Amino acid sequence: MGVRTANVTDGNIGETLTGLAAVIRGRREASPETSYTAKLLQGEADSLLKKLAEEASEVIMACKDDDHDHIRYEAADLVYHLMVTLERYGITLEELAGELDARHR
């Protein structure tokens, strides 16, 4: 577990995810030696997929501990790694939104 984020305030999830997606997309051409995101996007797929599984497990463990701040922290890590995975495999936020929308219509 990393250091928990201090002084977290509510944000706008749409704006946050859109901004994060743009940053991740921009790292596609960056050097893997200087950008963790570029390393995930350009490196071995298994490394990214293992990291995604690890982050999901950390969310589960935080939930088992019933620790609100820890759950939020680990969920943010999971969402970040999921978004990197989506970028790597060419799935946009709009496409994901369409999938989710289609499920509750």
N, CA, C and O atoms as a MOPAC input file, in Angstrom:
PM7 MOZYME 1SCF
protein

 N      0.84500 1    -1.17900 1     0.00000 1
 C      0.00000 1     0.00000 1     0.00000 1
 C      0.88200 1     1.23000 1     0.00000 1
 O      1.89300 1     1.29300 1     0.69900 1
 N      0.48200 1     2.20000 1    -0.79200 1
 C      1.19400 1     3.46900 1    -0.83600 1
 C      0.73600 1     4.38100 1     0.28200 1
 O     -0.09700 1     4.00800 1     1.10800 1
 N      1.28400 1     5.56100 1     0.29700 1
 C      0.91500 1     6.56900 1     1.28200 1
 C     -0.45900 1     7.10900 1     0.91600 1
 O     -0.69100 1     7.51500 1    -0.22200 1
 N     -1.34900 1     7.11300 1     1.86500 1
 C     -2.70500 1     7.60800 1     1.59300 1
 C     -2.69300 1     9.09200 1     1.30200 1
 O     -1.90400 1     9.84800 1     1.86800 1
 N     -3.57800 1     9.49600 1     0.41400 1
 C     -3.68400 1    10.87600 1    -0.01000 1
 C     -4.37000 1    11.69700 1     1.08000 1
 O     -5.40500 1    11.29900 1     1.61400 1
 N     -3.78600 1    12.83400 1     1.39600 1
 C     -4.36000 1    13.70800 1     2.42500 1
 C     -5.28900 1    14.73100 1     1.78800 1
 O     -5.14000 1    15.08400 1     0.61800 1
 N     -6.23500 1    15.19300 1     2.56300 1
 C     -7.11100 1    16.29500 1     2.17600 1
 C     -7.83400 1    16.07000 1     0.85400 1
 O     -7.85800 1    16.96000 1     0.00500 1
 N     -8.41700 1    14.90200 1     0.67200 1
 C     -9.16100 1    14.58400 1    -0.54400 1
 C    -10.52700 1    15.25700 1    -0.46300 1
 O    -11.22300 1    15.15800 1     0.54800 1
 N    -10.90400 1    15.95000 1    -1.55100 1
 C    -12.23200 1    16.54100 1    -1.64100 1
 C    -12.95300 1    15.92900 1    -2.84000 1
 O    -12.31400 1    15.41000 1    -3.75500 1
 N    -14.25700 1    15.98800 1    -2.83200 1
 C    -15.03500 1    15.42700 1    -3.93600 1
 C    -14.69000 1    16.13700 1    -5.23900 1
 O    -14.36900 1    17.32600 1    -5.25600 1
 N    -14.76500 1    15.37000 1    -6.33600 1
 C    -14.50600 1    15.92200 1    -7.65200 1
 C    -15.61700 1    15.53300 1    -8.60900 1
 O    -16.60900 1    14.92500 1    -8.20700 1
 N    -15.44800 1    15.88600 1    -9.88400 1
 C    -16.39600 1    15.54300 1   -10.93400 1
 C    -15.83500 1    14.34200 1   -11.68200 1
 O    -14.84300 1    14.47300 1   -12.40000 1
 N    -16.44800 1    13.18400 1   -11.52600 1
 C    -15.89100 1    11.94100 1   -12.06600 1
 C    -15.73600 1    11.98100 1   -13.58300 1
 O    -14.75400 1    11.46600 1   -14.11900 1
 N    -16.69700 1    12.58600 1   -14.28000 1
 C    -16.59500 1    12.67300 1   -15.73200 1
 C    -15.38000 1    13.47200 1   -16.17000 1
 O    -14.62000 1    13.04100 1   -17.03700 1
 N    -15.20500 1    14.62900 1   -15.56800 1
 C    -14.05500 1    15.47000 1   -15.89500 1
 C    -12.74700 1    14.78400 1   -15.51600 1
 O    -11.76900 1    14.83600 1   -16.26200 1
 N    -12.73900 1    14.15100 1   -14.37100 1
 C    -11.52700 1    13.48100 1   -13.89600 1
 C    -11.13000 1    12.34500 1   -14.82100 1
 O     -9.96500 1    12.23600 1   -15.20500 1
 N    -12.08800 1    11.49500 1   -15.18500 1
 C    -11.76900 1    10.36200 1   -16.06400 1
 C    -11.37900 1    10.82600 1   -17.45700 1
 O    -10.47000 1    10.26000 1   -18.06600 1
 N    -12.05300 1    11.84500 1   -17.96800 1
 C    -11.70900 1    12.38100 1   -19.29100 1
 C    -10.28900 1    12.94400 1   -19.28100 1
 O     -9.51000 1    12.69900 1   -20.20300 1
 N     -9.96300 1    13.69100 1   -18.25000 1
 C     -8.61400 1    14.25100 1   -18.14100 1
 C     -7.56000 1    13.17300 1   -17.99100 1
 O     -6.50200 1    13.24100 1   -18.61600 1
 N     -7.84200 1    12.18000 1   -17.16500 1
 C     -6.90000 1    11.07800 1   -16.97300 1
 C     -6.70800 1    10.29500 1   -18.26500 1
 O     -5.58400 1     9.92200 1   -18.60200 1
 N     -7.79100 1    10.04500 1   -18.98900 1
 C     -7.69000 1     9.32800 1   -20.26500 1
 C     -6.79400 1    10.08400 1   -21.23800 1
 O     -6.00600 1     9.47000 1   -21.95900 1
 N     -6.90600 1    11.40400 1   -21.26600 1
 C     -6.07200 1    12.21800 1   -22.15700 1
 C     -4.59800 1    12.12400 1   -21.76700 1
 O     -3.73000 1    12.02400 1   -22.63400 1
 N     -4.31900 1    12.15700 1   -20.47500 1
 C     -2.93200 1    12.03500 1   -20.01200 1
 C     -2.38000 1    10.66500 1   -20.39300 1
 O     -1.26100 1    10.56400 1   -20.89800 1
 N     -3.15200 1     9.61800 1   -20.15600 1
 C     -2.71200 1     8.25700 1   -20.48500 1
 C     -2.45700 1     8.14600 1   -21.99100 1
 O     -1.42900 1     7.61200 1   -22.40600 1
 N     -3.38000 1     8.64400 1   -22.80600 1
 C     -3.22500 1     8.61200 1   -24.26600 1
 C     -1.94300 1     9.33500 1   -24.67400 1
 O     -1.22100 1     8.86900 1   -25.55600 1
 N     -1.66200 1    10.45600 1   -24.04500 1
 C     -0.46900 1    11.22900 1   -24.34900 1
 C      0.82400 1    10.53000 1   -23.98400 1
 O      1.87600 1    10.83200 1   -24.54700 1
 N      0.75600 1     9.60400 1   -23.05400 1
 C      1.95800 1     8.86100 1   -22.63800 1
 C      2.28500 1     7.70900 1   -23.58900 1
 O      3.33900 1     7.08500 1   -23.46600 1
 N      1.39700 1     7.42800 1   -24.52600 1
 C      1.60300 1     6.31000 1   -25.45300 1
 C      2.94500 1     6.43100 1   -26.18400 1
 O      3.60600 1     5.42300 1   -26.43300 1
 N      3.34800 1     7.65100 1   -26.52700 1
 C      4.58900 1     7.87700 1   -27.28300 1
 C      5.76500 1     8.27000 1   -26.38900 1
 O      6.86600 1     8.50400 1   -26.88500 1
 N      5.54300 1     8.34300 1   -25.09000 1
 C      6.61100 1     8.74100 1   -24.16600 1
 C      7.61800 1     7.60200 1   -24.00200 1
 O      7.36900 1     6.46500 1   -24.40300 1
 N      8.72900 1     7.92900 1   -23.42000 1
 C      9.76900 1     6.92900 1   -23.17500 1
 C      9.40600 1     6.07500 1   -21.96400 1
 O      9.09400 1     6.61400 1   -20.90200 1
 N      9.44200 1     4.75300 1   -22.10800 1
 C      9.17300 1     3.87800 1   -20.96400 1
 C     10.20600 1     4.04700 1   -19.83900 1
 O      9.94500 1     3.67300 1   -18.69600 1
 N     11.35500 1     4.60000 1   -20.15900 1
 C     12.37900 1     4.81700 1   -19.13500 1
 C     12.02400 1     5.98200 1   -18.21900 1
 O     12.50200 1     6.05600 1   -17.08700 1
 N     11.18200 1     6.89500 1   -18.71200 1
 C     10.84700 1     8.07600 1   -17.91400 1
 C      9.37400 1     8.15100 1   -17.52300 1
 O      8.99000 1     9.00700 1   -16.72600 1
 N      8.55100 1     7.27000 1   -18.07100 1
 C      7.11600 1     7.32000 1   -17.78600 1
 C      6.60500 1     5.92400 1   -17.42100 1
 O      6.68300 1     4.98900 1   -18.21700 1
 N      6.08000 1     5.80900 1   -16.19400 1
 C      5.49700 1     4.54100 1   -15.74900 1
 C      4.34100 1     4.13900 1   -16.65400 1
 O      4.19500 1     2.96700 1   -16.99900 1
 N      3.52400 1     5.10600 1   -17.03600 1
 C      2.37500 1     4.81700 1   -17.90900 1
 C      2.85200 1     4.30700 1   -19.26000 1
 O      2.29500 1     3.34000 1   -19.77900 1
 N      3.87000 1     4.93400 1   -19.84100 1
 C      4.42200 1     4.46700 1   -21.12300 1
 C      4.95800 1     3.05300 1   -20.98100 1
 O      4.79400 1     2.23200 1   -21.88400 1
 N      5.59100 1     2.76500 1   -19.86800 1
 C      6.11700 1     1.40900 1   -19.62300 1
 C      4.97600 1     0.39100 1   -19.62700 1
 O      5.11000 1    -0.69400 1   -20.19300 1
 N      3.85500 1     0.74500 1   -18.99500 1
 C      2.69800 1    -0.15500 1   -18.98000 1
 C      2.09200 1    -0.31300 1   -20.36800 1
 O      1.68700 1    -1.41100 1   -20.75100 1
 N      2.03000 1     0.78200 1   -21.12500 1
 C      1.42700 1     0.74900 1   -22.46000 1
 C      2.29500 1     0.01400 1   -23.47500 1
 O      1.77200 1    -0.66300 1   -24.36000 1
 N      3.61200 1     0.13800 1   -23.35500 1
 C      4.51800 1    -0.39600 1   -24.36100 1
 C      5.20200 1    -1.69300 1   -23.96200 1
 O      5.76300 1    -2.38900 1   -24.81000 1
 N      5.16000 1    -2.02200 1   -22.67900 1
 C      5.85300 1    -3.21400 1   -22.19500 1
 C      5.05800 1    -4.48300 1   -22.44800 1
 O      4.08700 1    -4.49300 1   -23.20600 1
 N      5.48900 1    -5.54300 1   -21.80100 1
 C      4.80700 1    -6.82400 1   -21.91300 1
 C      3.37100 1    -6.70000 1   -21.39600 1
 O      3.13200 1    -6.14300 1   -20.32500 1
 N      2.43700 1    -7.21700 1   -22.15900 1
 C      1.02400 1    -7.15300 1   -21.75600 1
 C      0.80600 1    -7.83200 1   -20.41800 1
 O      0.02500 1    -7.34600 1   -19.60000 1
 N      1.48100 1    -8.94500 1   -20.18300 1
 C      1.29500 1    -9.66800 1   -18.92700 1
 C      1.64200 1    -8.82000 1   -17.70800 1
 O      1.01900 1    -8.96600 1   -16.65600 1
 N      2.63100 1    -7.93400 1   -17.83600 1
 C      3.00000 1    -7.07100 1   -16.71200 1
 C      1.84600 1    -6.15800 1   -16.33600 1
 O      1.54100 1    -5.99200 1   -15.15500 1
 N      1.20500 1    -5.57000 1   -17.33000 1
 C      0.05400 1    -4.70200 1   -17.08100 1
 C     -1.11000 1    -5.50600 1   -16.51400 1
 O     -1.75500 1    -5.07300 1   -15.55900 1
 N     -1.37700 1    -6.65100 1   -17.08400 1
 C     -2.51800 1    -7.45100 1   -16.63100 1
 C     -2.30700 1    -7.96600 1   -15.21000 1
 O     -3.26100 1    -8.04000 1   -14.43500 1
 N     -1.08500 1    -8.32000 1   -14.86100 1
 C     -0.78500 1    -8.73200 1   -13.48700 1
 C     -0.98200 1    -7.56700 1   -12.52000 1
 O     -1.48000 1    -7.74700 1   -11.40900 1
 N     -0.58700 1    -6.37200 1   -12.95500 1
 C     -0.75600 1    -5.18700 1   -12.11100 1
 C     -2.23900 1    -4.89700 1   -11.90000 1
 O     -2.64900 1    -4.52800 1   -10.80000 1
 N     -3.03900 1    -5.06200 1   -12.94200 1
 C     -4.48500 1    -4.86000 1   -12.83000 1
 C     -5.07200 1    -5.83900 1   -11.81000 1
 O     -5.88100 1    -5.44800 1   -10.96900 1
 N     -4.67100 1    -7.09300 1   -11.88300 1
 C     -5.15300 1    -8.10500 1   -10.92900 1
 C     -4.69300 1    -7.77400 1    -9.50600 1
 O     -5.45700 1    -7.92900 1    -8.55300 1
 N     -3.46400 1    -7.32500 1    -9.36600 1
 C     -2.93200 1    -6.95000 1    -8.05300 1
 C     -3.74500 1    -5.81200 1    -7.44400 1
 O     -4.09300 1    -5.85200 1    -6.26400 1
 N     -4.04400 1    -4.80100 1    -8.25100 1
 C     -4.80900 1    -3.66300 1    -7.74700 1
 C     -6.22700 1    -4.07200 1    -7.35600 1
 O     -6.75900 1    -3.58500 1    -6.35800 1
 N     -6.84100 1    -4.96100 1    -8.13200 1
 C     -8.17900 1    -5.45400 1    -7.78300 1
 C     -8.12600 1    -6.18200 1    -6.44000 1
 O     -9.02000 1    -6.01800 1    -5.60900 1
 N     -7.09500 1    -6.97700 1    -6.22800 1
 C     -6.94000 1    -7.69100 1    -4.95400 1
 C     -6.76300 1    -6.72100 1    -3.79200 1
 O     -7.27800 1    -6.95300 1    -2.69800 1
 N     -6.03700 1    -5.63900 1    -4.03200 1
 C     -5.82800 1    -4.65300 1    -2.96700 1
 C     -7.12800 1    -3.94200 1    -2.60500 1
 O     -7.33300 1    -3.59500 1    -1.44200 1
 N     -8.00300 1    -3.72100 1    -3.57500 1
 C     -9.32500 1    -3.15300 1    -3.26900 1
 C    -10.09900 1    -4.12500 1    -2.38800 1
 O    -10.71500 1    -3.72800 1    -1.39900 1
 N    -10.06200 1    -5.38400 1    -2.75200 1
 C    -10.77100 1    -6.40700 1    -1.97700 1
 C    -10.26500 1    -6.43400 1    -0.53800 1
 O    -11.06400 1    -6.47000 1     0.39800 1
 N     -8.95900 1    -6.41700 1    -0.35500 1
 C     -8.39800 1    -6.47000 1     0.99200 1
 C     -8.75600 1    -5.21900 1     1.79500 1
 O     -9.03200 1    -5.31000 1     2.99100 1
 N     -8.75500 1    -4.05500 1     1.14700 1
 C     -9.14600 1    -2.82300 1     1.84200 1
 C    -10.60400 1    -2.89900 1     2.27300 1
 O    -10.96300 1    -2.43000 1     3.35300 1
 N    -11.44900 1    -3.49400 1     1.42300 1
 C    -12.86300 1    -3.66100 1     1.77700 1
 C    -13.00900 1    -4.61900 1     2.96000 1
 O    -13.82300 1    -4.38800 1     3.85400 1
 N    -12.22800 1    -5.67800 1     2.96200 1
 C    -12.28600 1    -6.62100 1     4.08500 1
 C    -11.88600 1    -5.94200 1     5.39000 1
 O    -12.38200 1    -6.29500 1     6.45900 1
 N    -10.97400 1    -4.95300 1     5.29500 1
 C    -10.56100 1    -4.19800 1     6.48300 1
 C    -11.56600 1    -3.10600 1     6.84600 1
 O    -11.45700 1    -2.48400 1     7.90300 1
 N    -12.55100 1    -2.87200 1     5.96100 1
 C    -13.57900 1    -1.85100 1     6.16400 1
 C    -12.95500 1    -0.48900 1     6.47500 1
 O    -13.36900 1     0.21500 1     7.39600 1
 N    -11.93100 1    -0.14100 1     5.66300 1
 C    -11.18100 1     1.10500 1     5.85300 1
 C    -11.50200 1     2.04500 1     4.69300 1
 O    -10.96000 1     1.90000 1     3.59700 1
 N    -12.37300 1     2.99200 1     4.94000 1
 C    -12.89000 1     3.89100 1     3.91000 1
 C    -11.78500 1     4.55900 1     3.08000 1
 O    -11.80800 1     4.49700 1     1.85100 1
 N    -10.82400 1     5.19400 1     3.75200 1
 C     -9.76000 1     5.90700 1     3.03900 1
 C     -8.89100 1     4.94800 1     2.22500 1
 O     -8.47100 1     5.27200 1     1.11500 1
 N     -8.62800 1     3.77900 1     2.78000 1
 C     -7.81500 1     2.78200 1     2.08000 1
 C     -8.56600 1     2.24500 1     0.85400 1
 O     -7.96100 1     2.04000 1    -0.19800 1
 N     -9.86200 1     2.02000 1     0.98100 1
 C    -10.67600 1     1.56500 1    -0.16100 1
 C    -10.59900 1     2.60900 1    -1.27500 1
 O    -10.35600 1     2.26500 1    -2.43200 1
 N    -10.80400 1     3.87500 1    -0.93200 1
 C    -10.74900 1     4.95300 1    -1.92500 1
 C     -9.38900 1     4.99400 1    -2.60800 1
 O     -9.31200 1     5.11600 1    -3.83000 1
 N     -8.32600 1     4.89200 1    -1.83400 1
 C     -6.96300 1     4.93800 1    -2.35800 1
 C     -6.71400 1     3.78800 1    -3.34300 1
 O     -6.21700 1     4.00000 1    -4.45000 1
 N     -7.06700 1     2.57800 1    -2.92300 1
 C     -6.83300 1     1.40800 1    -3.78000 1
 C     -7.75900 1     1.40900 1    -4.99100 1
 O     -7.36300 1     0.95900 1    -6.06700 1
 N     -8.97500 1     1.90400 1    -4.83800 1
 C     -9.90100 1     1.99500 1    -5.97200 1
 C     -9.34200 1     2.94800 1    -7.03000 1
 O     -9.47600 1     2.69600 1    -8.22700 1
 N     -8.72100 1     4.03300 1    -6.59200 1
 C     -8.11100 1     4.96800 1    -7.54100 1
 C     -6.98400 1     4.27800 1    -8.31200 1
 O     -6.86000 1     4.46600 1    -9.52200 1
 N     -6.16500 1     3.48300 1    -7.62300 1
 C     -5.11500 1     2.71600 1    -8.31100 1
 C     -5.72400 1     1.75300 1    -9.32700 1
 O     -5.22000 1     1.62100 1   -10.44200 1
 N     -6.79900 1     1.08700 1    -8.94300 1
 C     -7.45700 1     0.13800 1    -9.83500 1
 C     -8.01800 1     0.84200 1   -11.06900 1
 O     -7.84600 1     0.36100 1   -12.18900 1
 N     -8.68100 1     1.96600 1   -10.87100 1
 C     -9.25600 1     2.70300 1   -12.00300 1
 C     -8.14700 1     3.16800 1   -12.94200 1
 O     -8.28300 1     3.05600 1   -14.16100 1
 N     -7.06000 1     3.68400 1   -12.39200 1
 C     -5.93300 1     4.10900 1   -13.23100 1
 C     -5.41900 1     2.94000 1   -14.08200 1
 O     -5.26200 1     3.07600 1   -15.29500 1
 N     -5.16300 1     1.81100 1   -13.45300 1
 C     -4.62300 1     0.66400 1   -14.19500 1
 C     -5.64800 1     0.10000 1   -15.17900 1
 O     -5.27100 1    -0.39700 1   -16.24100 1
 N     -6.92300 1     0.17000 1   -14.84500 1
 C     -7.96300 1    -0.24200 1   -15.78800 1
 C     -7.96100 1     0.68600 1   -17.00100 1
 O     -8.07900 1     0.22800 1   -18.13700 1
 N     -7.82800 1     1.98900 1   -16.75900 1
 C     -7.83000 1     2.93500 1   -17.87100 1
 C     -6.59900 1     2.75700 1   -18.75900 1
 O     -6.69100 1     2.91200 1   -19.97600 1
 N     -5.45800 1     2.43500 1   -18.16700 1
 C     -4.27200 1     2.14100 1   -18.97200 1
 C     -4.53200 1     0.89200 1   -19.81400 1
 O     -4.16000 1     0.83900 1   -20.98600 1
 N     -5.16600 1    -0.10100 1   -19.21800 1
 C     -5.50100 1    -1.33000 1   -19.94800 1
 C     -6.43900 1    -1.02800 1   -21.10700 1
 O     -6.23100 1    -1.51900 1   -22.21700 1
 N     -7.46400 1    -0.23100 1   -20.86400 1
 C     -8.38900 1     0.12900 1   -21.93300 1
 C     -7.66400 1     0.85500 1   -23.06200 1
 O     -7.91000 1     0.57300 1   -24.23400 1
 N     -6.77500 1     1.78400 1   -22.72200 1
 C     -5.99800 1     2.50400 1   -23.73200 1
 C     -5.12300 1     1.54000 1   -24.52300 1
 O     -5.04200 1     1.63100 1   -25.74800 1
 N     -4.48500 1     0.63800 1   -23.84100 1
 C     -3.60300 1    -0.31900 1   -24.52800 1
 C     -4.36600 1    -1.14700 1   -25.55900 1
 O     -3.83800 1    -1.47100 1   -26.62300 1
 N     -5.61800 1    -1.48800 1   -25.23000 1
 C     -6.41000 1    -2.33100 1   -26.11800 1
 C     -7.39800 1    -1.55100 1   -26.98300 1
 O     -8.26700 1    -2.13800 1   -27.62800 1
 N     -7.25900 1    -0.22100 1   -26.99300 1
 C     -8.02000 1     0.60800 1   -27.92300 1
 C     -9.48100 1     0.80400 1   -27.58600 1
 O    -10.30400 1     0.99700 1   -28.48100 1
 N     -9.81400 1     0.75600 1   -26.31300 1
 C    -11.20200 1     0.97800 1   -25.89100 1
 C    -11.30000 1     2.37000 1   -25.27100 1
 O    -10.64100 1     2.65900 1   -24.27200 1
 N    -12.12400 1     3.22700 1   -25.86900 1
 C    -12.26100 1     4.60200 1   -25.39500 1
 C    -13.26000 1     4.68100 1   -24.23200 1
 O    -14.04200 1     3.76100 1   -23.99300 1
 N    -13.20400 1     5.80600 1   -23.52400 1
 C    -14.19200 1     6.03300 1   -22.46300 1
 C    -15.60000 1     6.10400 1   -23.03500 1
 O    -16.55500 1     5.64900 1   -22.40500 1
 N    -15.72900 1     6.67200 1   -24.22700 1
 C    -17.04600 1     6.77700 1   -24.86600 1
 C    -17.59600 1     5.38000 1   -25.17800 1
 O    -18.78600 1     5.11800 1   -24.99900 1
 N    -16.72400 1     4.49900 1   -25.64100 1
 C    -17.13400 1     3.12400 1   -25.93100 1
 C    -17.54700 1     2.39900 1   -24.64500 1
 O    -18.53800 1     1.66900 1   -24.62000 1
 N    -16.77200 1     2.61500 1   -23.58600 1
 C    -17.10500 1     2.01500 1   -22.29200 1
 C    -18.44100 1     2.56000 1   -21.79200 1
 O    -19.27300 1     1.80200 1   -21.29300 1
 N    -18.65100 1     3.87500 1   -21.92300 1
 C    -19.91300 1     4.48200 1   -21.50800 1
 C    -21.07100 1     3.88400 1   -22.29600 1
 O    -22.13200 1     3.61100 1   -21.73300 1
 N    -20.87300 1     3.67700 1   -23.60200 1
 C    -21.91500 1     3.05900 1   -24.41800 1
 C    -22.25300 1     1.66100 1   -23.95200 1
 O    -23.42000 1     1.27200 1   -23.93800 1
 N    -21.24700 1     0.90700 1   -23.57200 1
 C    -21.48300 1    -0.44500 1   -23.04200 1
 C    -22.29700 1    -0.38100 1   -21.75400 1
 O    -23.26700 1    -1.12100 1   -21.58500 1
 N    -21.89800 1     0.50200 1   -20.85600 1
 C    -22.62000 1     0.63200 1   -19.59000 1
 C    -24.04600 1     1.13400 1   -19.80500 1
 O    -24.98300 1     0.63900 1   -19.17800 1
 N    -24.21000 1     2.11600 1   -20.69100 1
 C    -25.54200 1     2.63800 1   -20.99300 1
 C    -26.45000 1     1.55400 1   -21.55500 1
 O    -27.62300 1     1.46800 1   -21.19200 1
 N    -25.90900 1     0.73300 1   -22.43600 1
 C    -26.71200 1    -0.31900 1   -23.08200 1
 C    -27.20800 1    -1.34600 1   -22.06300 1
 O    -28.21300 1    -2.01700 1   -22.29700 1
 N    -26.52900 1    -1.46700 1   -20.97000 1
 C    -26.91100 1    -2.46500 1   -19.96100 1
 C    -28.07900 1    -2.02800 1   -19.09100 1
 O    -28.73000 1    -2.87200 1   -18.47400 1
 N    -28.35500 1    -0.75700 1   -19.02700 1
 C    -29.47800 1    -0.33200 1   -18.16100 1
 C    -30.60800 1     0.32300 1   -18.94200 1
 O    -31.43800 1     1.02300 1   -18.36100 1
 N    -30.64900 1     0.10900 1   -20.21400 1
 C    -31.73800 1     0.65300 1   -21.01600 1
 C    -32.88700 1    -0.30600 1   -21.02900 1
 O    -33.91200 1    -0.03300 1   -21.65300 1

